[in-house]
């Protein structure tokens, strides 16, 4: 599996349930392309999920399975990429502990995402040591495989910089061990939910990869559109419309015509949605079929995950053998 001529990538997702088209275009489509060029490790970040759902972790295990099914259905190939569950590779936790013992507290406290989530998440108590330290766990996730690159959006750049600082500090104390990984910026198209807000399971506004053609059609037909376009004939503002954003992705060949007709008032919102639905369902048909096959063959799914866990364990252990010797915990 390892290829020394290819750079190594680590990326992961928190298992929060079935994935939606925002996840697909924001990450999975990029992951699918990267696996042909890089040595990719794709991680189900169940410990990260536990950091915020520790009061009721009952859904995490089921969500891990659902998410891997979505990955496979979206084209992540276990022969090209290593798919694994974070908690099945305990070396992540071991390196996290070592990093926690050498990382200044101020480095964790200044993380902008941590500050934002303290303000935004009101229904859970996340003022814990573990949640404060989750960027350090992310650093361990990346560095235990000595990944060279991490695909991220612009908002996650501070996490990569912190990982670089942790690697640099460890190398300064104990000698050169870790790469200072770089960020591989992922272009993310603007995809909003059915109500015009950020697409999210918690908002009940998501278009899931697992939705049937009928469910997808019903959701699209109820989607929020341009609030200034009240009736057919009114000029629209397609660049501000969530439905048009989907036209650009799923109906690209006709999107210029749709944009012009919407802007002039010649195309109404209902007709616009009717032109979108079959294109979306056509594009998602293959994913739905692959998803059904993996849902039926749970033994194959289990074998894929177990094989990925073993590969990840072996690679992580190679790094931890070096780390233990560097910090004088092993002769």
C-alpha positions in Angstrom: 0.0 0.0 0.0 2.8 2.4 0.9 4.4 4.2 -2.0 7.5 6.2 -1.1 7.4 8.2 -4.3 4.0 9.6 -3.5 3.3 12.2 -0.8 1.1 11.1 2.1 -2.2 12.7 2.9 -4.3 12.5 6.1 -7.9 13.7 6.2 -10.9 12.8 8.3 -14.5 13.5 9.2 -16.4 13.3 12.5 -19.1 10.6 12.3 -22.3 12.5 12.8 -24.5 10.3 10.5 -25.3 10.0 6.8 -23.5 12.5 4.6 -25.2 15.2 2.4 -24.2 16.8 -0.9 -22.4 19.5 0.9 -20.0 16.9 2.3 -19.6 15.4 -1.1 -18.6 18.6 -2.9 -16.8 20.0 0.1 -14.6 16.9 0.7 -15.4 13.6 -0.9 -15.1 14.6 -4.5 -11.7 16.0 -3.7 -10.7 12.8 -1.7 -11.7 10.7 -4.7 -9.4 12.6 -7.0 -6.5 12.7 -4.5 -6.4 8.9 -4.0 -5.1 8.5 -7.6 -2.1 10.9 -6.9 -1.3 10.5 -3.3 -1.0 7.9 -0.6 -4.2 8.7 1.3 -5.3 7.9 4.8 -9.0 8.7 5.4 -10.0 8.6 9.1 -13.4 8.2 10.8 -12.7 10.6 13.6 -14.8 9.0 16.3 -12.8 10.3 19.3 -13.4 13.8 17.9 -17.1 13.1 17.8 -16.9 11.8 21.4 -15.3 15.1 22.5 -18.6 16.9 21.9 -21.1 14.0 22.3 -19.6 12.4 25.4 -22.9 12.8 27.3 -24.7 10.6 24.8 -22.3 8.7 22.6 -24.9 6.0 21.7 -25.0 6.9 18.0 -21.3 7.2 17.3 -20.7 3.6 16.3 -23.7 3.5 14.0 -22.7 6.8 12.5 -19.2 5.4 11.8 -20.7 2.7 9.6 -23.1 5.0 7.8 -20.3 7.4 7.0 -18.0 4.7 5.6 -20.8 3.5 3.4 -21.2 7.0 2.0 -17.4 7.2 1.4 -17.4 4.0 -0.5 -20.5 4.9 -2.5 -18.9 8.2 -3.4 -15.9 6.5 -4.9 -13.3 6.2 -2.2 -11.5 3.0 -3.1 -10.1 0.9 -0.3 -7.5 -0.5 -2.8 -6.2 3.0 -3.3 -6.8 4.7 0.1 -6.6 3.5 3.7 -10.0 3.8 5.4 -9.9 3.4 9.1 -11.5 4.2 12.5 -9.5 6.6 14.6 -10.1 4.8 18.0 -9.0 1.4 16.5 -5.5 2.9 16.2 -4.5 3.7 19.8 -1.2 5.3 18.7 -3.2 8.4 18.0 -4.0 8.7 21.7 -0.4 7.9 22.7 1.0 10.6 20.6 -1.7 13.0 21.7 -0.7 12.5 25.3 3.0 13.2 24.5 2.1 16.3 22.5 -0.2 17.4 25.3 2.7 17.3 27.8 4.9 19.6 25.6 2.4 22.0 24.0 1.9 25.4 25.7 -1.6 25.9 26.9 -1.8 29.3 25.1 -1.4 27.5 21.8 -4.7 25.6 22.3 -6.5 28.6 23.8 -5.8 30.9 20.9 -7.4 28.5 18.3 -10.1 30.5 16.5 -12.4 27.5 15.8 -12.4 26.6 19.5 -13.4 30.2 20.4 -16.2 30.2 17.8 -17.6 26.8 18.9 -17.7 28.0 22.5 -20.0 30.8 21.3 -22.0 28.7 18.9 -22.6 25.4 20.7 -25.1 26.1 23.5 -26.8 22.7 23.9 -23.7 20.9 25.0 -21.1 21.5 27.7 -17.8 21.6 25.7 -15.8 23.4 28.3 -13.7 20.3 28.9 -10.0 19.6 28.8 -10.5 17.2 25.9 -12.4 19.7 23.8 -9.8 22.4 24.5 -7.1 19.9 23.4 -8.8 18.6 20.2 -6.5 20.6 17.9 -3.6 18.8 19.6 -5.3 15.5 18.9 -5.6 16.6 15.3 -1.9 17.3 15.2 -1.3 13.7 16.5 -3.7 12.4 13.8 -1.7 14.0 11.1 1.8 13.5 12.5 1.5 9.8 13.5 1.5 9.1 9.8 4.0 11.9 9.1 1.6 13.2 6.5 3.0 15.8 4.1 -0.3 17.4 3.1 -3.7 17.9 4.7 -6.6 18.8 2.4 -8.6 21.6 4.2 -10.7 24.7 3.6 -9.3 28.2 4.3 -11.1 28.2 7.7 -9.0 25.3 8.9 -5.6 26.8 8.1 -5.0 27.7 11.8 -5.2 23.9 12.6 -2.5 23.1 10.2 -0.3 25.9 11.5 -0.7 24.6 15.0 0.3 21.1 13.8 3.4 22.6 12.2 4.3 24.4 15.5 3.8 21.2 17.5 6.0 19.3 15.0 8.7 22.0 15.2 8.6 22.0 19.0 9.0 18.3 19.2 11.8 18.3 16.7 13.6 21.0 18.6 13.5 19.1 21.9 14.2 15.6 20.6 15.7 15.8 17.1 14.2 15.8 13.7 11.3 13.3 13.5 8.2 14.9 12.0 7.4 16.6 8.7 5.9 20.1 9.0 2.8 19.3 6.9 1.4 21.7 4.4 -2.2 22.5 3.7 -3.7 21.5 0.4 -6.5 24.0 0.0 -9.8 22.5 -1.2 -12.1 24.6 -3.3 -15.6 24.3 -1.9 -18.6 25.4 -3.9 -21.3 27.3 -2.0 -24.0 24.8 -1.3 -26.8 25.9 1.1 -29.6 23.8 2.6 -33.2 23.7 1.6 -34.0 26.7 3.9 -31.1 28.9 2.6 -28.9 28.3 5.7 -25.7 26.3 5.8 -26.6 22.7 4.9 -26.6 20.7 8.2 -28.3 17.6 9.6 -29.0 19.6 12.8 -30.9 22.2 10.8 -33.1 19.5 9.1 -32.3 21.1 5.7 -29.9 18.6 4.1 -30.0 16.8 0.8 -28.5 13.4 1.8 -26.5 11.1 -0.5 -28.8 8.4 0.8 -32.1 10.1 -0.2 -34.2 8.3 -2.7 -35.0 10.0 -6.0 -38.5 10.7 -4.7 -37.2 12.2 -1.4 -34.6 14.3 -3.3 -37.2 15.6 -5.7 -39.6 16.5 -2.9 -36.9 18.4 -0.9 -35.7 20.3 -4.0 -39.3 21.4 -4.9 -39.7 22.9 -1.4 -36.3 24.7 -1.4 -35.9 28.3 -0.5 -35.2 30.5 -3.5 -34.7 34.2 -4.2 -36.9 36.0 -1.6 -37.2 39.0 -4.0 -38.7 36.8 -6.8 -42.3 36.4 -5.7 -43.8 35.2 -8.9 -42.9 34.2 -12.4 -42.1 37.4 -14.4 -40.3 39.0 -11.5 -36.5 39.4 -12.3 -34.5 37.0 -10.2 -31.0 37.1 -8.6 -29.6 33.7 -9.4 -26.2 34.3 -7.8 -28.0 34.6 -4.5 -30.3 31.6 -5.0 -29.5 28.1 -3.4 -31.3 26.4 -6.3 -29.2 28.0 -8.9 -26.0 27.0 -7.0 -27.1 23.4 -7.6 -27.9 24.1 -11.2 -24.3 25.2 -11.7 -23.1 21.8 -10.3 -25.7 19.4 -11.6 -26.9 21.2 -14.8 -23.8 23.0 -15.8 -24.5 22.8 -19.6 -27.8 24.7 -19.2 -26.8 27.0 -16.3 -26.0 30.0 -18.4 -29.4 29.9 -20.1 -31.1 29.3 -16.7 -29.2 32.3 -15.2 -30.3 34.6 -18.1 -33.9 33.4 -18.0 -34.1 33.8 -14.2 -32.6 37.2 -14.3 -35.0 38.4 -17.0 -38.1 36.9 -15.3 -38.7 34.4 -18.1 -38.1 31.4 -15.8 -40.1 30.9 -12.6 -38.8 29.2 -9.5 -41.0 26.1 -9.8 -39.9 25.5 -13.4 -36.3 26.0 -12.4 -36.6 23.3 -9.8 -38.3 21.0 -12.2 -35.3 21.3 -14.6 -32.9 20.6 -11.7 -34.4 17.5 -10.1 -33.8 15.0 -12.9 -30.3 16.2 -13.4 -29.5 15.7 -9.7 -31.1 12.3 -9.6 -29.2 11.2 -12.7 -25.9 12.3 -11.1 -26.7 10.6 -7.8 -28.0 7.3 -9.2 -24.7 5.6 -9.2 -24.0 6.6 -5.6 -27.4 5.3 -4.5 -26.8 1.9 -6.2 -23.4 1.5 -4.6 -24.8 2.5 -1.3 -27.5 -0.2 -1.4 -24.9 -2.9 -2.2 -22.7 -2.0 0.8 -25.8 -1.8 3.1 -26.7 -5.3 2.1 -23.1 -6.7 2.4 -22.2 -5.8 5.9 -19.5 -8.6 6.0 -17.6 -6.9 3.1 -18.0 -3.5 4.8 -16.5 -4.9 8.0 -13.6 -6.5 6.1 -12.8 -3.2 4.4 -12.8 -1.3 7.7 -10.7 -4.0 9.5 -8.2 -4.1 6.7 -7.8 -0.3 6.8 -7.5 -0.4 10.6 -4.6 -2.9 10.3 -2.8 -0.8 7.7 -3.2 2.4 9.7 -2.1 0.6 12.9 1.0 -0.7 11.2 2.0 2.7 9.8 1.3 4.5 13.1 3.3 2.0 15.1 6.3 2.6 12.9 6.2 6.3 13.8 5.6 5.6 17.5 8.6 3.3 17.7 10.7 6.2 16.7 8.9 8.7 19.0 9.3 6.4 22.1 13.0 6.2 21.5 13.4 9.9 20.9 11.6 10.8 24.2 13.6 8.1 26.0 10.6 6.0 26.9 12.2 3.0 25.1 15.8 2.1 24.6 
